[in-house]
């Protein structure tokens, strides 16, 4: 048999591989859309009932510690540090809140936005090894933010270095032309979310509370469905051969991963999306925990860029608040990341917590509800009781 007779089967095999690759990519994009839509729907549901409550909470801040807890609780409720920061910026610009009073709220908001990661990690609860890795990938962001707050919160109260630095920078920047940055994620997801919301509240005439419950249930179902199959597709695509260029770039070093995390977050304008996408990659074993940690820190910086650009045409106070968020994240990285002995403390703490949580999965629920909702709410209620006496 001649060599040419073997060509058609080989060609067919190559075509089948390309067809399989194209099909997997299309499935991946479809699952990614479902995931992003579900995250956006979840946030929209909370905003329907939580935004007014969050605004009222922020307006009642009386001291730095309570302000910190209010920022944490308000952002956990509306699932977006950008939204809570925007509320704070508006209140500062309107004179309802001082820059000094806004700073603890911004720090708390930075912590509150990570609740989405924990929720995403909990979708793999029935797969112990994957859940342990994913939960560590989700909570290392929490531990980093806790460390940054623990170091910078008392330092700021003693010296006001963030306020002074941001105030000086804002005076240099105000008057610059603001930039409206296109948001590709919102462009493809938000219209569908609005249609769902419109269908429930207007067409079907459901009460806001009922519509919110339905949206939360649909969003959670979408997140669980997307991530269940997203991990499998990612394993097929990324773990083959050299694990793909994406993983190679992430493995290129801490600073490379940090830059990638920052650029992706600037592009999608949400650190929650970036870090939530990293969680299943960590859970699947595609991206190492320490590499994902570096990318997460980059996302922390990237999430501040949009608010900063949007505030350029505002008052100096509004720009100051946006700059505080940026300087807080950069300061935390500069203090923690360069020193090898403390760099991966958040990763080690998250790994230890994940090991315990994998043994008793109820701990994951206790952690999420306790840290993001009960703890700050207790502080706020105690403050209200003290002021009422």
N, C-alpha and C positions, 0 to 999 in steps of 0.2 A: 504493500500500500504506500502510495507517495505521500510526502510531507504535506502537500497541498490539500490532501483529503482530510487532514486533521484540523485545518484552519477554521471551518465553520463551527465545530463544537467549541473551540477556544474562543472564537468571536462571540458565540452565544453566551458562554460563561462570563465573559467580560461585560457584555451588555446586561446580563442578569445582575451582576454586581453593581453596575451603575444605576440600574433601575431600582434595586433594593436600597441603595444609598439615597437616591432621590426620594423614594417613598418614605424612608425613615426621617429625612429632613423635613418633608411636608408634614408628617405626623408630629414631629418635634415642634414645628412652628404652630400647628393647630393646638397642641397641648400648652405651649407657651402662652398663646392667646387666651385660652381658657383660664390659665393660672393668673395672668395679669388682669383679666376681666374680673375674676373672682376676688382678687385682692382689692381692686378698685370698688367693686360692689360692697365688699365688707366695710371699707372705709366710708362709702356713701351712706350706708345704713347707720353707722355710728354717728355720722355728722347730722343726720336727720333729727336725732334725739339728743346728741351729745354736744353739738357746737354751742348752743345757747347756754347749756349748763357749764361748759368750759369757760365761756366768756364771763359768766357770773363768778366762777371760781377765781379766775385771774384777777377780777376786779376787787376781790376781798383780801388780796394778799396784804399781810400786816408786818411780817418779819422775814428775814432771809431764809430761815429753815422751812417755814410754812410756804414761802414762795417756791422753794426747790421742790417740795412735795406737790404743790399745785401744778407746777410745770410737768411733773411726772404723771400725775393723775389725768390732767387735761389732755395731754398728748396720747396717753394710753386709751382714753375714751374716743378720741377722734382719729386715732391711727395715723397721725401725720404730724411730724415736727414742723414741717413747712406751714401747715395750717395754724398751729398754735403760735408759731413764731410770727406769722402774719397778724394774728389777733393782737399779740403783744406790741408789734410795730405800730399798728393802728392806734392802740391805746396810748402809746408813748407819744406819737405824733399829735394825738388829740389832747394831750395834757392830763389824761386820766391815770397815767402811771409814769413814774420817774425812770430814768435809765438805770439808776442804782437798784430800784425795785424790780426792774425787768431782768436783770442779770441772773439771779437765782432761778427764775422761771425758765430762762433759756437753757441753763444747765440741766434742769429737770426734764425739759422737753427732749434734750439730747438722749437721755436715758429712756424716756417713755416710748420713743419711736421704735425701740428694739423688740417690743412685745410681739410684733408680727413674726419675727424670726422664730420665737419660741412656739408660736402657733403652728408655723410651717413644720418645725421639727417634730411636733406631736403627731403628724400624719403618718409617721413610720413606726408608731408604737408597737405594732405587731411583729416587727422584725428587729430583734434585740440589738444585734451588732450595729446595724444601720442606724437605729434610733439613738444608740449611745454616741456614735460619731456625730450624728446630726444635732443632737441636743448640746453637745460640747461646742459645735460650730455656731449654734445660736447664742449660747449664753456667754461665750468668751467676749462678745461685744458688750454685754451687760457688765462683766467684771472690769473691762477696760474703762468703761464710763464711770463705774463706781470708784475706781482708782483715781481717775482724772478729777472727779468731783471731790474725793477725799483730800487730794493734794491742793487743788486750785480754789475750792470754795473758801476754806479758812484764809488762804493767802489773799484772795480777792477782798474778803471782809476786813483784813488787816491793812492792806496797801491800796486797794482799788486800782490795781495795775491794769486790769482788763478795761475798766471804765475809762481810765485816763488815756490808755493807748488807743482805744476805739474812738474816743472823742476827738483826739488829735488827728487821727486818720480821716475821720468823717469830715472834718473841716477842710481837708485837702481835696476830698472827693466830691462834696456837694457842689452841684452846678455842672458836673459832668453829665453827658447825655446818657440817659438810661437805655439799657438794651433789652429788647424783648426776645427771649430765647425760645425757639420752637420746641414743643414737647411732643415727640413722636408717639410716646406711649399714650398720653392723654388723647391725642388725635385719633388713634385707632380704637381706644377702649371707652373713653368718656361718652361718646354718642350712644353706644349700646347700653351703658349703665343708666343714662338719662331716660332712654326709652323704657327700660324695665321699671324704673322709678315712676315714670309717667303712667305706665300701664297699671301699676298697682294703686297709685294714689288718685289718679284722675279718671282713667277709663273704668276701673273696677270700683272706685270710690271707697277704698279701704282706709281705715283710720291709720294715722301715722305710726302708731305702736304696732299694729298688725302688719303693716307693710314692712316695717323695720325687721320684725321677726322673720318674715318670709325671705327678705333679702339676705339676712344673716345665714339662714338655713341653706339657701341656694349657694351663697358664697362659700360656705364651709364645705358643702358637697362638691363644688367645683374645684376647690383647693385640694381636697383629698383625692378626687378623681385624677386631676392633672398631675399631681406629684407622684401618685402611685405608678402611672405609666411613663411620666417624664423621666424618672430615674432609670427605668428599664431601657428606654430609647437612648438616653445619654450614655449608658454603659455600652450599648451596641455601637454607637457612633464614636465615642471618645476613647474608650478603653482598647479599641482595635489598634494594632500595630504600635505606633509611637505615642499613642494617647492624644493625638491631635495637636494642632498649633496652639490652641487656646491654653491647654494644660502646660505645654512647653513654655509659653510666655509667662504663665503664672509661676512656673518653677524657675524662671530666670533669676530670681532673687527677690528679697523682701521689698526693695524699692521699686522693682519692676511691677510686682503684684500690686503695690500701693498705688502706683501711677495708673495701672489698669482699672483698679477699683474707683479711683477718682474720675477718670475719663468716662467710664460707663455710667457713673452716677450723674455726672454733669449732663450726659446725653439723655438719660431717662428722667432726670430731675427728681430722683427719689432714692435715698439710701436704703429704704425698706425693700425696694424692688431688687437692688443689687445684692444686698446681704441675704435676702430671702431666696434668691437664685443660687447663692453660694451654699446655702444649707443642704439642699439635696445632693449637690456635687460632693460635699464633704461626707454626707451620709453614705453615698455610693462608693466612697473611697477613691474618687477621681481626683479630687484636690486635697492635698495634705492640710491638716489643721493649722499649722504655723503659717503656711502660705496664704490660706484663707484669712487668717488674722491680719496679715499685712494688707490684703485687698480691702478688708473691712475698715481699716484705719484710713485708707484712701477714700472710701465711700463717705466717711465722716467729714472729710474736707469737701468732697464734691457736693454734698447736700447743701452746703452753705452758699454756693456760688450763685444759684438762681435768685435767692432772696437778696443777695448783695447787689446783683445787677438790676433787679427790679426796684431797689430802694434809692438808686443813684439820683433820681429826680425829686426825691422827698426831702424832708427836713433833716438837718444835721442829727437830730435825735433818732430819727427812723434809721438812718444809715449807721449810726452808732450801735444800735441794737443788732443789726445784721452783721456788723463787724465783730461784735462781741462773740457771736456764735462761731465765726470763722477763727478768731484768735483763741477762743477756748479750746477748739479741737486741735489747732496747730500746737498750742502750748502743751496740751496733754501728750501729744505725740513726741514733741521735743524733750519732754521730761522723762518719759517712760521708755520710748523705743530705742534710743541710742545705746542703752546700757543692757548688755546681754543678760546679766543676773536678774534684772527686773522685767526685761522685755516680754518674756513669755509667762509671767506670773498669772495673767488673766487666762491664758490657755491651760495652764496646769490646774488652776482652780475650777475652770469649766469642765475639764476632763474628770476631775475628782467628783464633781457634782453629777456629771453624766453617768459615771459608773454607779453611783448610789441610786440615781433615778432609773437606770436600766433594771436594777434589782426590784424596785418597787415603783411602778410607773405612776402611781397616784401622787408621788412627790413632784412630778412635773406640773401637774395641775395646781398643787399647793403653791409651788414656786411662782407660777405665772400669775395666779389670782392674788397671792399674798404680796408679792413684791410690787406689782404694777397697779393694784387696785386697793387692797385692804390696808396696807401700810400707809400709803399717802392719805387715804381717806380718814384713817384714825387720827393722823396728825392734824388734818384740817378740822375735824370734829372737835378735837381737844382744844384747838385754838379758839374755835367759836364758843365753846363752853366757858373757857377762861375769860374771854372778852364779855360774855354774857353775865358773868358773876359780878 
